[in-house]
Amino acid sequence: MPPTSSLESRYLAYVDAINQRPFHGLKDYMHPTVTLNDNAMDLAEFEKLLTDDMDNAPDLHWDLSMVIADEAKQQVGCRIEFRATPQREFMGRNIVGTIKCMEHMFYEYRDGKIATVWWMPGELVAVESEGNRSKA
C-alpha cells in the first residue's frame, strides 16, 4: 500500500483493511500496543477481538457515514455502521438473521499510527429483508 499523506486517508485505509477478507492484520495502521477504552493491549489482542467477530459473522462489514479528522491533534472521530449475519454468538448475543449497529469511534494517532481507540457501540438492530426477519 502506498503511503498516504493525510490523516483521513490513513484512517480510510485502516477501514479498508478491516473490511478485507482474508484479513491481513493491522500492523501497518496501528501501534504494537493499543489502548482500547483505557485498556492497554498488544496489537495481537486487538486484532483477535476483530477476528473473533469476523469468524462469528463472516460477512461483517463496516461502512463510514461520517469522518472528522483533526490533523493538528492527530485525532479522528467517526460514525460507522456495521452489518453482519452471525453464524454463532456475536457480541454476547445469540442472533438469528442480519443485524446492523451504528457505532461511534474516536482514534488518536501517534507517529502516523493508531495508538488509542475509544469505542461506543450502539444497539444491535435487526435488518428486515424480503422473507427474512432477524431477531437481535
Long-range contacts (C-beta under 8 A, 24 or more apart in sequence): 1-28, 6-69, 6-71, 7-69, 7-70, 7-71, 7-74, 7-76, 7-109, 8-67, 8-69, 8-76, 10-109, 10-112, 11-67, 11-69, 11-76, 11-78, 11-107, 12-64, 12-67, 14-114, 15-62, 15-64, 15-80, 18-50, 18-62, 19-61, 19-62, 21-54, 21-58, 23-47, 23-50, 23-51, 23-54, 26-50, 29-113, 29-114, 30-113, 30-114, 30-115, 31-110, 31-111, 31-113, 31-114, 31-115, 33-115, 34-114, 34-115, 34-116, 34-117, 35-115, 35-116, 35-117, 36-117, 36-118, 36-119, 37-117, 37-118, 37-119, 46-117, 53-84, 53-90, 53-91, 55-88, 56-86, 56-87, 56-88, 56-89, 56-90, 57-84, 57-85, 57-86, 57-87, 57-90, 58-87, 59-83, 59-84, 59-85, 60-84, 65-102, 73-108, 74-108, 74-109, 74-110, 75-106, 75-107, 75-108, 75-109, 76-105, 76-106, 76-107, 76-109, 77-104, 77-105, 77-106, 77-107, 78-104, 78-105, 78-106, 78-107, 79-103, 79-104, 80-104, 80-105, 83-127, 91-121, 91-124, 93-124, 93-136, 95-124, 95-134, 95-135, 95-136, 96-134, 96-135, 97-126, 97-127, 97-132, 97-133, 97-134, 97-135, 97-136, 98-126, 98-127, 98-129, 98-132, 98-134, 99-124, 99-125, 99-126, 99-127, 99-134, 99-136, 100-124, 100-125, 100-127, 101-125
